[in-house]
């Protein structure tokens, strides 16, 4: 299953009917960076744009950790919370036989007004867990100020590193690519910190 998911992530996103609800979003053919002295530098490349229905950003970079470590990181809801804007959050497990892990994160934003919304997360490993995983999330309830919030992560392991690909779509009353870029950049920084046993970044 994982090879099919990865092909869709790098070629056509969620257009393939052969992939179920864990289909990653369109990666826009972005490549992970390479250096002359390190083919897996622990940094990322990013692309962004605006469609009629949403703004989007894609970030792809390397995490110098094994796939199982990154899998554990991605299962931690706190890693992906937008801690710049979200004042508090709660997590509720949900039953989902089609995946390895699923939960709902209720996030509360208090500035400029108090609103809350639910993000439903689903995670699955490939046939070979050491090869990596796919995660998807989307807003499923809450404030009408957010018309769309959705994303996907494909984490592919090889040679002791993980190819980390995150896609984020957002449509709010005041969204723009600066918001989607900030989220994927923060998410990657949090994954790096957690994967290396360091505290998650904090923001004033």
C-alpha positions as CSV (number, residue, x, y, z in Angstrom):
1,X,0.0,0.0,0.0
2,X,2.8,2.4,0.9
3,X,4.4,2.5,-2.5
4,X,1.1,3.4,-4.1
5,X,0.5,6.2,-1.5
6,X,4.0,7.5,-2.1
7,X,3.5,7.6,-5.9
8,X,0.4,9.6,-5.5
9,X,2.1,12.0,-3.1
10,X,4.8,12.8,-5.6
11,X,2.8,12.7,-8.8
12,X,-0.9,13.4,-8.5
13,X,-1.8,14.0,-4.9
14,X,-5.3,12.7,-4.0
15,X,-6.5,12.3,-7.6
16,X,-6.2,8.5,-7.7
17,X,-9.3,6.6,-6.8
18,X,-7.2,3.6,-5.9
19,X,-6.0,5.2,-2.7
20,X,-8.4,5.4,0.2
21,X,-9.0,8.3,2.6
22,X,-5.3,8.4,3.5
23,X,-4.4,9.8,0.1
24,X,-1.8,12.5,0.5
25,X,-2.3,16.0,-0.9
26,X,-0.6,17.1,-4.1
27,X,3.2,17.6,-3.5
28,X,3.7,19.8,-6.5
29,X,6.8,17.8,-7.5
30,X,9.0,19.5,-4.9
31,X,12.3,17.8,-4.2
32,X,14.2,17.6,-1.0
33,X,17.4,19.6,-0.9
34,X,20.9,18.1,-1.4
35,X,24.4,19.4,-0.7
36,X,27.7,18.6,-2.3
37,X,29.0,17.2,1.0
38,X,25.7,15.7,2.3
39,X,23.0,14.2,0.1
40,X,20.6,14.3,3.1
41,X,21.1,17.7,4.7
42,X,18.8,18.3,7.7
43,X,17.0,21.2,6.1
44,X,14.0,21.6,3.8
45,X,12.7,23.1,0.5
46,X,9.3,24.8,0.3
47,X,6.8,25.9,-2.3
48,X,3.6,27.8,-1.9
49,X,0.7,29.1,-4.0
50,X,-3.0,30.1,-4.0
51,X,-5.9,28.3,-5.6
52,X,-9.5,29.5,-5.9
53,X,-10.5,27.5,-2.9
54,X,-7.4,27.7,-0.6
55,X,-3.8,28.7,0.0
56,X,-1.2,25.9,0.1
57,X,2.4,25.2,1.1
58,X,4.5,22.1,0.6
59,X,7.7,21.5,2.6
60,X,10.1,18.6,1.9
61,X,13.2,17.9,3.9
62,X,15.3,15.4,5.7
63,X,15.1,14.2,9.3
64,X,18.2,12.4,10.5
65,X,16.4,9.7,12.5
66,X,15.0,6.3,11.7
67,X,11.4,5.8,10.5
68,X,10.2,4.3,13.8
69,X,11.4,7.4,15.7
70,X,9.7,9.7,13.3
71,X,6.5,7.6,13.5
72,X,6.4,8.0,17.2
73,X,6.9,11.8,16.8
74,X,4.0,12.0,14.3
75,X,1.7,10.2,16.7
76,X,2.2,12.9,19.3
77,X,-0.6,15.5,18.7
78,X,1.3,18.3,20.4
79,X,4.0,18.2,17.6
80,X,1.6,19.3,15.0
81,X,-0.4,21.9,17.0
82,X,0.0,25.4,15.7
83,X,1.4,26.6,19.1
84,X,1.8,30.2,17.8
85,X,-1.9,30.7,17.6
86,X,-3.6,27.9,19.6
87,X,-4.1,28.7,23.3
88,X,-5.2,25.2,24.4
89,X,-6.1,21.8,22.9
90,X,-7.5,18.5,24.0
91,X,-7.2,15.1,22.3
92,X,-9.8,12.4,22.0
93,X,-9.1,8.9,20.6
94,X,-11.5,7.7,17.9
95,X,-12.2,4.2,16.5
96,X,-11.0,3.7,12.9
97,X,-10.3,0.2,11.7
98,X,-8.7,1.4,8.5
99,X,-5.6,3.0,10.1
100,X,-3.1,2.4,12.8
101,X,-4.0,5.5,14.9
102,X,-6.7,8.1,14.8
103,X,-7.8,10.9,17.1
104,X,-9.5,14.3,17.2
105,X,-7.7,17.4,18.4
106,X,-10.0,20.2,19.6
107,X,-8.0,23.4,19.3
108,X,-9.0,26.7,20.9
109,X,-7.8,30.1,19.6
110,X,-8.4,33.1,21.8
111,X,-7.0,36.0,19.7
112,X,-8.5,38.1,18.2
113,X,-11.7,36.3,19.3
114,X,-12.3,32.9,20.9
115,X,-13.1,30.1,18.5
116,X,-12.5,26.4,18.5
117,X,-12.4,23.7,15.9
118,X,-11.8,19.9,15.5
119,X,-9.0,18.4,13.5
120,X,-9.4,14.7,12.7
121,X,-6.0,12.9,12.3
122,X,-5.4,9.5,10.8
123,X,-2.0,7.7,10.6
124,X,-0.9,4.5,8.9
125,X,2.4,2.7,8.3
126,X,3.2,1.0,5.1
127,X,3.5,-2.8,4.7
128,X,7.1,-2.5,5.9
129,X,6.9,-0.2,9.0
130,X,10.6,0.6,8.6
131,X,9.9,2.2,5.2
132,X,7.7,5.0,6.6
133,X,4.2,6.2,7.1
134,X,1.4,8.5,5.9
135,X,-0.7,10.8,8.0
136,X,-3.7,13.0,7.0
137,X,-5.7,15.5,8.8
138,X,-8.6,17.9,8.2
139,X,-11.0,20.2,10.0
140,X,-14.2,18.3,10.8
141,X,-16.1,20.7,13.1
142,X,-16.0,24.1,14.6
143,X,-15.7,27.8,13.7
144,X,-17.1,29.0,10.4
145,X,-14.1,31.4,10.1
146,X,-12.1,28.4,8.9
147,X,-13.5,27.2,5.6
148,X,-10.8,24.6,5.0
149,X,-7.9,23.2,6.9
150,X,-6.3,20.0,5.7
151,X,-2.9,18.4,5.3
152,X,-0.9,15.3,4.8
153,X,2.5,13.9,5.7
154,X,4.5,11.2,3.9
155,X,7.5,10.1,5.9
156,X,9.8,7.7,3.9
157,X,12.8,6.1,5.5
158,X,16.0,4.9,4.0
159,X,19.7,4.9,4.8
160,X,19.0,6.0,8.4
161,X,17.2,9.2,7.4
162,X,13.6,10.1,6.7
163,X,12.3,12.0,3.7
164,X,9.7,14.2,5.3
165,X,7.0,15.7,3.0
166,X,4.2,17.8,4.5
167,X,1.4,19.5,2.5
168,X,-1.0,22.1,4.0
169,X,-4.2,23.6,2.6
170,X,-5.9,26.5,4.4
171,X,-8.8,28.9,3.8
172,X,-9.8,31.3,6.4
173,X,-11.2,34.8,6.5
174,X,-7.7,36.2,6.4
175,X,-5.5,33.4,5.2
176,X,-2.6,33.7,2.8
177,X,0.6,31.8,1.9
178,X,2.5,33.4,4.8
179,X,0.2,31.5,7.2
180,X,0.6,28.2,5.4
181,X,4.4,28.7,5.1
182,X,4.7,29.4,8.8
183,X,2.7,26.3,9.7
184,X,4.8,23.8,7.6
185,X,8.0,25.5,8.8
186,X,7.0,25.2,12.4
187,X,5.8,21.7,12.0
188,X,9.1,20.6,10.5
189,X,11.0,22.4,13.3
190,X,8.9,20.5,15.8
191,X,9.5,17.1,14.2
192,X,13.2,17.8,14.1
193,X,13.3,18.7,17.8
194,X,11.1,15.8,18.9
195,X,13.0,13.3,16.8
196,X,16.3,14.4,18.4
197,X,14.9,14.4,22.0
198,X,14.9,18.1,22.3
199,X,12.0,20.3,23.7
200,X,9.5,21.5,21.2
201,X,9.9,25.2,20.0
202,X,8.0,27.8,21.9
203,X,6.6,31.1,20.7
204,X,5.8,34.3,22.5
